[in-house]
Amino acid sequence: MSDIPSIDAVREATLVEPKKAKSFSLKGSDTRGDKLFESKKDAKASLEEDALAINELQDALFACKTGSLLVVMQGIDTSGKDGTTKEAFRYTSPLGVNVFAFGKPTEEELAHDYLWRLHQRTPKTGYIHVFNRSQYEDVLVVKVRNLAPPKLVEQRYEQINAFEKLLCENGTRVLKLMLNISKEEQGERLRERLEVPEKRWKFNPGDLEDRKLWDQYQAAYDTALQRCSTAHAPWHVVPADSRSRRDAIAARLIRGELEAMKPVYPDPGYRPEQYEIG
């Protein structure tokens, strides 16, 4: 019997069920991932298999151009958005995969509605785009830091749902992954960033200020997951305390989305006997 869980099992274990989303809470949610992958060895084997499959599926998607995939990576600092992206697409050609990190809005972006900068980065047909942070920053950090009036923030949940529905109805599948790390593990990773010279560049003193607001961020995430896990774009909560299990779970979900798209290489109509290559 395989020690690698099926894609359906991973989906079921991580899904924020849209019909039950209103009662969802991160409190008590799995951050370890060992129920899906008992050993890290199994997780690494699964990741290797899925990363190779993702490459093949992406290649076919790029060739047939029958749809596109948007992967939304959300999670608090150190949850592993960069690492997960790197590992899931470790074999994938950069030709058809683009990654966009959304930080503090520029002056130009602030002159438009908050979704303007996101819509510009959505994938065109045949492409996979990864959002490292996303439209959800405008109901997370903006909410916790009081960067917009509560009335405006309240409106954004349904606006985001409508934005994602627009994408889905026009050929873009939306896979939303919330990387769920424990406060204890975050503390370890912040210390690691300070102590390991090669990782020190990642350390931001502002992360410590956000860490003090842990409970407020957890509550903001709860609301976003409850209000925005929809039938067309449900949330998946990925346990992130173990890097190897986190990466394997995310890769299973990404592979599953691509397989559901059923990309196939197009037949251009050319036949070997038609041409002579001298």
Residue pairs with C-beta under 8 A, 6 or more apart in sequence:
3 37
3 38
3 39
3 42
4 37
4 42
4 45
4 46
4 49
5 13
5 36
5 37
5 46
5 252
7 252
7 253
7 255
7 256
7 259
8 256
9 36
10 36
10 249
10 252
10 253
10 256
11 236
11 253
11 256
13 30
13 35
13 36
14 236
14 237
14 238
14 249
14 253
15 234
15 235
15 236
16 24
16 225
16 226
16 229
16 234
16 235
16 236
16 237
17 24
17 229
17 234
18 229
18 230
18 231
18 234
21 225
21 226
21 227
21 229
21 235
22 226
23 226
24 222
24 225
24 226
24 229
25 222
26 180
26 218
26 221
26 222
26 225
26 237
27 218
29 180
29 237
30 180
30 237
30 239
31 180
31 181
31 182
31 185
31 239
31 240
31 241
32 239
32 241
32 242
32 245
33 43
33 238
33 239
33 240
33 241
33 242
33 245
33 246
33 248
33 249
34 242
34 245
36 239
36 245
36 249
37 43
37 46
37 244
37 245
37 248
37 249
40 242
40 244
40 245
42 248
43 242
43 244
43 245
43 247
43 248
43 249
44 244
44 248
46 248
46 251
46 252
47 87
47 88
47 244
47 247
47 248
47 251
50 88
50 248
50 251
50 252
50 254
50 255
51 87
51 88
51 89
51 90
51 91
51 92
51 251
52 91
53 255
53 258
53 259
54 88
54 89
54 91
54 92
54 251
54 254
54 255
54 258
55 89
55 91
55 92
55 93
57 255
57 258
57 259
57 261
57 263
58 92
58 93
58 96
58 97
58 128
58 258
59 93
59 96
60 263
60 264
60 265
61 67
61 68
61 69
61 96
61 126
61 127
61 128
61 258
61 261
61 263
62 93
62 95
62 96
62 126
62 127
63 126
63 263
63 265
63 266
64 126
64 263
64 264
64 265
64 266
65 125
65 126
66 125
66 126
66 171
66 261
66 263
67 125
67 126
67 171
67 172
67 173
67 261
67 263
68 122
68 123
68 124
68 125
68 126
68 127
68 128
68 129
68 171
68 172
68 173
69 123
69 127
69 128
69 129
69 172
69 173
69 175
69 254
69 257
69 258
69 261
70 122
70 123
70 128
70 129
70 130
70 131
70 167
70 172
70 173
70 174
70 175
71 85
71 128
71 129
71 130
71 131
71 175
71 177
71 254
71 257
72 131
72 134
72 135
72 136
72 174
72 175
72 176
72 177
73 81
73 84
73 85
73 130
73 131
73 132
73 133
73 134
73 177
73 179
74 81
74 133
74 134
74 136
74 140
74 176
74 177
74 178
74 179
74 221
75 81
75 178
75 179
75 180
75 181
75 240
76 181
76 186
76 210
76 217
77 186
77 190
77 204
77 207
77 210
77 211
78 181
78 185
78 186
78 189
78 190
78 193
78 207
79 179
79 180
79 181
79 186
79 240
80 179
80 181
80 240
80 243
80 246
80 247
81 132
81 133
81 179
82 132
83 243
83 246
83 247
84 177
84 179
84 238
84 246
84 247
84 250
85 99
85 130
85 132
87 247
87 250
87 251
88 247
88 250
88 251
88 254
89 97
89 128
89 130
92 128
96 126
96 127
96 128
97 127
97 128
97 129
97 130
98 121
98 123
98 127
98 128
98 129
98 130
99 129
99 130
99 132
100 121
100 129
100 130
100 131
100 132
101 132
101 133
102 117
102 118
102 131
102 132
102 133
102 134
102 137
103 133
105 114
105 117
109 116
109 117
114 135
114 138
114 156
115 135
115 159
115 160
115 163
118 131
118 134
118 135
118 163
119 163
121 129
121 131
122 129
122 167
122 172
123 129
123 172
125 171
128 258
135 160
135 163
136 160
136 224
136 228
138 148
138 153
138 156
138 160
139 153
139 156
139 157
139 160
139 220
139 223
139 224
140 217
140 220
140 221
140 224
141 147
141 210
142 148
142 153
143 150
143 153
143 220
143 223
144 210
144 213
144 216
144 217
144 220
157 223
157 224
157 227
157 228
158 227
160 228
161 227
161 228
161 230
161 233
164 174
164 228
164 230
164 232
164 233
165 230
165 232
165 233
167 174
167 233
168 174
168 232
168 233
169 232
173 257
173 260
173 261
174 232
174 233
175 236
175 253
175 254
175 257
176 228
176 229
176 233
176 234
176 235
176 236
177 235
177 236
177 238
177 250
177 253
178 221
178 225
178 235
178 236
178 237
178 238
179 238
179 240
179 246
179 250
180 237
180 238
180 239
180 240
181 189
181 240
181 241
182 241
183 211
183 214
185 240
185 241
186 211
187 211
190 203
190 207
190 208
190 211
192 199
193 199
193 200
193 202
193 203
194 200
194 203
210 217
225 235
225 237
228 235
229 235
236 253
238 246
238 249
238 250
238 253
239 245
239 246
239 249
240 246
